[in-house]
Amino acid sequence: MKRSALIIINPSAGKEDAGSYEDLIREELKDKYTNLVVKYTRGEGDATKFARQASEYNFDLVVSLGGDGTLNETVNGLASFKTPPMLGIIPLGTVNMYARVLNIPINTEKAIKLLNSDYYQEIDVGLANDKYFTNIVAVGPPAKAIYDVDIEDKTKLGFLAYVIAVGKEIIEDDVFPVKLKMDEITWEGEISIIVIGLLDSLAGLKTIASDGDISDWIMHIVAIKHLNISELMGMTAALTFGTISESDNIKYFKSKTLKLSTLDNSQFESNIDGDKGPKLPLEIKVLPKHLKVISKE
């Protein structure tokens, strides 16, 4: 039976040496996939376009080789289809947050070998207006600072580039008024940043002590009122031990749907899985067990 796989490579990932893994991937997959196509991204939206084309032609596997941004684009090319191809992930980015959640090896050679595994997990996918995501949506000055970090700084400084960018916003500690309309309640207040996640952790820190997983059909909504140095010190323990519901500076909610808007009609841009997303207002929902992703048992 003829099987087809598409490999999407972001050449700027992995300190700009992602393309050096093409031969290794071809060698690993040649016995299982008789039709193997490799495409390199050259600009924004390419990964989405390539993944969508693979779905239209009923490919069996689409592999994202790059960082969280490349993965997000790939997911946006797959998620609009009822039965999209299996998704494989080779993490070569700065953070690789979702790969870590799925226990996909950060070591590139090990991640490539995993592509032949028959084990997969079904994951929830979020939809914010017309943009899909697998991890988080964030809104606020610190969130904007993250996607404003340029490729050159990420290549040179790695994760430190994000720390520097967010650190500048923490010093400012600007707030804005929001309205959150959820399944059962509505909340209004002033915040510095809001993070909506499909997981019960943010960058590896527990937001609440729970058994949440990648397919529980729930959004975890964290609204932080002030993000300054003094408040940050107090929040560190709460985030580490999953006790944010006890923090006066943090509002925590769970919901399957969310309408997020500002009370002063300002149009903040969102950060979706680390990249620029749509402006507010946002309507967000969860698509349960929407994609199949190759992962470790």
Summary of the structure (lengths in Angstrom):
residues: 297
radius of gyration: 19.1
end to end distance: 26.5
largest distance: 61.5
contacts: 1010
relative contact order: 0.16
helix: 32%
strand: 35%
